[in-house]
Each structure stands twice: as structure tokens, then as C-alpha cells.
């Protein structure tokens, strides 16, 4: 058995099955993959570059290692988990800032106690999501100009306008920068530092959220920025939109959480962004397949008059099966 692969030089070559990435009965007893790169730099063959970040896989490992038992309820909890590993890193960094501005200081205090849960009703999640875009723009726009949107995820054609995988590299790059205060990326102008750039991005964040939701940070909500609308192909124009579409629904999570609810981070107006996520969830009980559970939304019927047209949306949002 062999597989054709594209090498780093662009030529085709074949690998025997034993040389492909694989695990067999690992000591941990688990095999985890979440669209992430499954090999490190020691692997001698080129597998491509279109991988998402390793955050979701890292979170799966955390939950498996922290659970005394692994049963259907464990995996139900995992499939609806909205904790972001990257968000925890940014919260810790923001929590160390000292800007001498009462408005910023209040937000800094909120972030110090946050553990990266991107719940729909979380003000800290709203701060984090707006902050990472504001920070990336401050560091990139002076260098990339209008190409910045593409690096933040904007597609290059109308068909793929909502997202592109460069956004994964952007998030990885920002996380690495947090640990490298001496990086030249922080210095856009002479005298710029990591702290000054982060404070400026936090100021941009506070200004945007205040303009949207008022000056009280406790009233900010990620789910007011991050919503899901289920759009029918014929629902792009009125009046069919009101008949065929469903939503918007406040959503937690983002592209880095197990409950994936990805929107392109370049979008200036997140509620209008296209969301990519899991319309179908499934848990297979291999000890008794009759106890397997699944959930498909919006419903089993494509007929708008049917009671099954959208009856699975509520259970799906609640994490039911």
C-alpha cells in the first residue's frame, strides 16, 4: 500500500504505509486529531501546510486527562466545550497591563480572573475577540496595507470570501509574539514596545465595544457580536429571508474551541460574517451501539411548512442529542 504525496520541491513521490504518520496503542490510550498538524519538525516528509492551530487538540487532551471516567456524558461535555487555550494566554498577558487609564484598568481587572471560556454571555470573551483583531491590525497594516484583511482570513474570491487558512497562521503568530517581547514586530514606530502596542489595541477594543454596547464592560456580550443565522439558498433577499432563514442566534466559542463556531476575523461587523461549524454531532458507544446519540440541525426536512424544518435548532444549541 502506498500513497502519492506532494513533496516540498513540488514533485510527486510515494510513501509506504509504515512511513505515513500513525499511532498504534499509544501509552496514553487515546489518539487525538482536530484538523491540526499531527507531526512535529522531526518528521522527514512534507505533508502540506493547510492545518488549523493545535488549540482544539490541546483542549481535548486537557479534558481527557482531567476526567476520571470516559463515557458518553464526558464526550457530550467535550463536544459543547467553549474554552480557548489561546484566549487564556491572551487573558494572562492583558491582565498584566498597567495603562493608568480607569477605563482600561477596569477591563484589565476583568481579564485577570478569566479562564478563557468563550460563552455567549461573557464580556471577557467579547474583549478577547475584538482585542486580537485590533492588535493584529496595529502590527500588520503599516506593513501589509490592504493585504492585512487576507492575512486575517478574508478569502480572495467571491466564492471563498468568508475565510482562508492564513487566519490559522495569524493566530499562531500572535500567540508566539506574546512570548517574545523583543520581536521587531512590536516596533511599528520608534519606541514602540509590546506593552505599548497591547495597551493601544486594548484602547481600540474598549472604544469599539463602548460604541456598540455602552460604557459598562459588564454589559458587553460575545454573543451579541457572534451570532449564527441559518440561511436558505433562496433566502438572500426579502421577503423570502423571513420565511426561509432562521436566526440570528447568540453563539459562544470560536474557531479555536471544540464547539467550533468560526467566523472570519477580518470582518468589521461580525454578526454579518459566515459561520463555519458542526451541524451534526455524534457519539458512538462501541460497547452498545443502540446507546449511540446524534443531533442534526436545523431539522430533518427541507420543506419550510414541515414541523421538522427547524425543530432541532433548540436542542442543538442546548447540547442535547
PLY file of the C-alpha trace (Angstrom):
ply
format ascii 1.0
element vertex 321
property float x
property float y
property float z
element edge 320
property int vertex1
property int vertex2
end_header
0.00 0.00 0.00
1.32 3.47 -0.84
0.05 6.97 -1.23
1.03 9.72 -3.64
2.16 12.85 -1.84
3.40 16.26 -2.94
6.94 16.86 -1.77
8.46 20.13 -0.62
10.01 20.55 -4.06
6.63 20.08 -5.78
7.37 16.61 -7.16
5.28 13.51 -6.53
6.63 10.58 -4.56
5.21 7.51 -2.84
5.43 6.53 0.80
4.84 3.03 2.13
2.06 2.88 4.71
4.55 2.41 7.54
6.16 5.77 6.85
2.88 7.68 7.00
2.04 9.41 10.30
0.42 6.84 12.57
-0.03 5.72 16.15
-0.69 2.22 17.41
-1.78 1.62 21.01
-0.07 4.76 22.41
0.73 4.65 26.16
-1.86 7.36 26.83
-4.61 5.13 25.46
-6.02 7.91 23.25
-5.49 9.23 19.75
-6.46 12.86 19.20
-6.85 14.80 15.99
-8.77 18.02 15.36
-7.63 19.13 11.88
-4.26 20.03 13.44
-0.78 19.12 12.24
-0.19 15.64 13.66
3.63 15.52 13.29
6.43 17.72 14.56
9.50 19.03 12.76
11.30 15.69 13.16
9.01 14.05 10.60
11.13 13.92 7.41
8.39 14.25 4.77
6.30 17.23 3.71
2.59 16.79 4.40
1.33 20.21 3.38
0.65 23.42 5.28
-3.14 23.68 5.42
-3.65 22.76 9.07
-5.57 24.59 11.75
-3.99 25.53 15.08
-3.31 22.89 17.69
-5.56 24.55 20.29
-8.54 22.23 19.86
-6.37 19.12 20.06
-4.63 20.53 23.15
-8.01 21.16 24.79
-9.12 17.59 24.03
-6.00 16.29 25.78
-6.73 18.54 28.79
-10.28 17.25 29.13
-9.33 13.60 28.68
-6.50 13.82 31.20
-8.74 15.62 33.71
-11.63 13.17 33.53
-11.68 10.14 35.88
-14.09 8.30 33.57
-14.64 8.41 29.83
-18.26 7.80 28.93
-20.90 9.29 26.64
-21.51 12.16 29.08
-17.79 13.01 29.02
-17.82 13.36 25.26
-21.10 15.26 25.30
-19.40 17.82 27.52
-16.38 17.90 25.20
-18.45 18.49 22.07
-20.02 21.59 23.63
-16.84 22.92 25.26
-16.08 26.59 24.51
-12.77 27.05 26.37
-9.99 28.53 24.24
-6.36 27.72 25.06
-5.21 30.81 23.15
-7.71 33.03 24.98
-6.23 32.01 28.33
-2.80 33.07 27.12
-4.06 36.47 25.99
-6.07 36.98 29.18
-2.93 36.43 31.26
-0.99 38.93 29.13
-3.75 41.55 29.21
-4.11 41.08 32.96
-0.52 42.29 33.45
-1.04 45.60 31.66
-0.99 48.90 33.52
-2.16 51.81 31.45
-3.13 54.36 34.07
-6.49 54.80 32.34
-9.52 53.96 34.55
-11.49 52.59 31.59
-8.67 50.27 30.57
-7.89 49.29 34.17
-11.45 48.07 34.68
-11.15 45.80 31.66
-7.72 44.58 32.77
-9.21 43.56 36.13
-11.96 41.62 34.35
-9.43 39.72 32.26
-7.23 38.76 35.24
-9.85 36.39 36.62
-10.96 34.94 33.28
-10.10 31.38 32.26
-10.78 31.57 28.53
-14.41 30.38 28.41
-15.91 31.93 25.28
-19.52 31.81 26.49
-22.11 33.80 24.57
-22.86 35.91 27.67
-19.20 36.59 28.51
-17.91 40.19 28.43
-14.32 38.93 28.65
-14.83 36.82 25.53
-16.00 39.93 23.67
-12.89 41.81 24.85
-10.57 38.98 23.76
-12.07 38.53 20.30
-12.06 42.23 19.45
-8.61 42.69 21.01
-6.82 40.05 18.91
-8.10 41.64 15.70
-7.20 45.14 16.90
-3.70 44.02 17.87
-3.08 42.24 14.57
-4.22 45.29 12.64
-1.92 47.61 14.60
1.07 45.41 13.87
0.27 44.44 10.29
-1.49 47.30 8.49
1.59 49.60 8.48
3.47 46.76 6.78
0.86 44.94 4.69
-1.68 47.67 3.94
-4.87 46.33 2.36
-3.42 42.81 2.29
-3.97 42.67 6.05
-7.57 41.51 5.63
-6.41 38.48 3.66
-3.95 37.50 6.38
-6.74 37.89 8.94
-8.88 35.48 6.97
-10.65 37.23 4.11
-10.96 34.99 1.08
-9.55 36.01 -2.29
-12.57 35.16 -4.46
-16.33 35.77 -4.06
-16.86 32.00 -3.75
-14.40 31.79 -0.85
-14.99 35.26 0.53
-15.69 34.17 4.10
-12.40 32.60 5.16
-8.99 31.24 4.27
-6.47 29.19 6.22
-3.99 32.05 6.56
-6.05 33.10 9.59
-4.73 30.00 11.37
-1.16 31.18 10.84
-2.16 34.62 12.09
-3.37 33.26 15.43
-0.28 31.10 15.87
1.92 34.11 15.10
0.18 36.33 17.65
0.49 33.70 20.39
4.21 33.34 19.67
4.64 37.12 19.83
3.24 37.17 23.37
6.32 35.23 24.49
8.77 37.38 22.53
8.76 40.97 23.82
11.94 41.72 21.87
10.44 40.83 18.49
10.80 43.61 15.87
7.13 43.09 15.03
6.22 45.10 18.14
8.10 48.16 16.91
6.00 49.84 14.25
7.29 53.27 15.27
10.49 54.07 17.22
9.93 53.49 20.92
7.04 51.03 20.50
7.06 48.06 22.87
4.92 45.00 23.44
3.18 46.73 26.34
2.52 49.97 24.43
1.11 48.10 21.44
-1.10 45.92 23.62
-2.37 48.96 25.52
-3.15 50.72 22.24
-5.01 47.64 20.98
-6.91 47.44 24.27
-7.87 51.10 23.89
-9.16 50.33 20.37
-11.10 47.40 21.82
-12.73 49.47 24.56
-13.65 52.17 22.06
-15.32 49.68 19.72
-17.24 47.81 22.43
-18.32 51.06 24.08
-19.66 52.35 20.76
-21.63 49.12 20.28
-22.89 48.34 23.77
-22.23 51.28 26.11
-19.51 52.15 28.58
-20.15 49.43 31.21
-17.90 46.42 30.38
-20.06 44.07 32.43
-22.83 44.55 29.85
-20.69 43.58 26.87
-21.51 40.16 25.42
-19.65 37.97 22.96
-22.96 36.51 21.78
-24.15 39.95 20.67
-21.19 40.16 18.30
-21.04 36.47 17.40
-24.32 35.17 16.02
-25.48 32.35 13.79
-28.08 32.75 11.07
-29.16 29.69 9.11
-29.61 30.99 5.58
-31.57 29.18 2.90
-30.20 29.43 -0.63
-33.35 31.32 -1.65
-33.36 33.46 1.49
-30.82 36.01 0.34
-33.48 38.63 -0.46
-36.66 39.89 1.18
-39.34 38.70 1.69
-38.10 35.11 1.38
-35.45 35.70 4.03
-38.09 36.00 6.76
-39.82 32.85 5.54
-36.83 30.58 4.93
-33.99 31.75 7.20
-33.68 31.10 10.93
-31.80 33.23 13.44
-29.76 35.11 14.42
-28.84 33.07 17.50
-26.19 34.23 20.01
-23.21 31.89 19.88
-20.25 31.15 22.11
-16.95 29.64 21.07
-14.81 30.45 18.05
-12.50 28.67 15.60
-10.20 27.50 18.43
-12.82 25.83 20.65
-14.15 22.28 20.46
-17.59 23.68 19.72
-16.28 25.29 16.57
-18.13 28.46 15.55
-15.66 30.09 13.21
-16.17 33.41 11.52
-13.54 35.26 9.56
-11.59 37.52 11.90
-11.12 40.22 9.32
-14.82 41.09 9.41
-15.55 44.59 10.69
-19.11 43.54 11.53
-19.03 40.04 12.98
-22.79 39.36 13.02
-22.81 39.50 9.21
-19.96 37.02 8.87
-20.37 33.48 7.54
-20.08 30.94 10.35
-18.47 27.54 9.91
-19.29 24.87 12.49
-20.65 21.37 13.19
-24.33 20.99 12.17
-24.10 17.29 13.07
-22.79 15.81 16.32
-22.45 12.12 17.01
-21.29 9.93 19.92
-20.79 6.24 19.12
-20.97 3.83 22.07
-18.95 0.91 20.71
-19.96 -1.22 23.71
-23.63 -0.87 22.83
-24.36 0.86 19.55
-28.03 1.24 20.50
-26.91 3.85 23.04
-25.22 5.98 20.38
-26.55 9.52 20.10
-26.60 12.16 17.39
-28.04 15.57 16.62
-28.55 17.19 13.23
-29.75 20.73 12.80
-31.72 22.65 11.65
-34.09 19.70 11.06
-34.79 16.55 9.09
-36.99 18.28 6.48
-36.16 20.81 3.80
-39.81 21.70 3.42
-40.48 25.05 5.08
-44.02 24.07 6.06
-42.92 20.94 7.90
-42.71 20.89 11.71
-39.32 19.23 11.21
-37.91 22.12 9.14
-36.13 23.71 12.13
-37.12 21.70 15.23
-33.55 20.57 16.01
-32.06 24.05 16.36
-33.04 24.48 20.01
-31.76 21.04 21.11
-28.55 21.59 19.14
-27.92 24.95 20.84
-28.56 23.32 24.24
-26.16 20.47 23.55
-28.93 17.85 23.54
-29.00 14.70 21.38
0 1
1 2
2 3
3 4
4 5
5 6
6 7
7 8
8 9
9 10
10 11
11 12
12 13
13 14
14 15
15 16
16 17
17 18
18 19
19 20
20 21
21 22
22 23
23 24
24 25
25 26
26 27
27 28
28 29
29 30
30 31
31 32
32 33
33 34
34 35
35 36
36 37
37 38
38 39
39 40
40 41
41 42
42 43
43 44
44 45
45 46
46 47
47 48
48 49
49 50
50 51
51 52
52 53
53 54
54 55
55 56
56 57
57 58
58 59
59 60
60 61
61 62
62 63
63 64
64 65
65 66
66 67
67 68
68 69
69 70
70 71
71 72
72 73
73 74
74 75
75 76
76 77
77 78
78 79
79 80
80 81
81 82
82 83
83 84
84 85
85 86
86 87
87 88
88 89
89 90
90 91
91 92
92 93
93 94
94 95
95 96
96 97
97 98
98 99
99 100
100 101
101 102
102 103
103 104
104 105
105 106
106 107
107 108
108 109
109 110
110 111
111 112
112 113
113 114
114 115
115 116
116 117
117 118
118 119
119 120
120 121
121 122
122 123
123 124
124 125
125 126
126 127
127 128
128 129
129 130
130 131
131 132
132 133
133 134
134 135
135 136
136 137
137 138
138 139
139 140
140 141
141 142
142 143
143 144
144 145
145 146
146 147
147 148
148 149
149 150
150 151
151 152
152 153
153 154
154 155
155 156
156 157
157 158
158 159
159 160
160 161
161 162
162 163
163 164
164 165
165 166
166 167
167 168
168 169
169 170
170 171
171 172
172 173
173 174
174 175
175 176
176 177
177 178
178 179
179 180
180 181
181 182
182 183
183 184
184 185
185 186
186 187
187 188
188 189
189 190
190 191
191 192
192 193
193 194
194 195
195 196
196 197
197 198
198 199
199 200
200 201
201 202
202 203
203 204
204 205
205 206
206 207
207 208
208 209
209 210
210 211
211 212
212 213
213 214
214 215
215 216
216 217
217 218
218 219
219 220
220 221
221 222
222 223
223 224
224 225
225 226
226 227
227 228
228 229
229 230
230 231
231 232
232 233
233 234
234 235
235 236
236 237
237 238
238 239
239 240
240 241
241 242
242 243
243 244
244 245
245 246
246 247
247 248
248 249
249 250
250 251
251 252
252 253
253 254
254 255
255 256
256 257
257 258
258 259
259 260
260 261
261 262
262 263
263 264
264 265
265 266
266 267
267 268
268 269
269 270
270 271
271 272
272 273
273 274
274 275
275 276
276 277
277 278
278 279
279 280
280 281
281 282
282 283
283 284
284 285
285 286
286 287
287 288
288 289
289 290
290 291
291 292
292 293
293 294
294 295
295 296
296 297
297 298
298 299
299 300
300 301
301 302
302 303
303 304
304 305
305 306
306 307
307 308
308 309
309 310
310 311
311 312
312 313
313 314
314 315
315 316
316 317
317 318
318 319
319 320
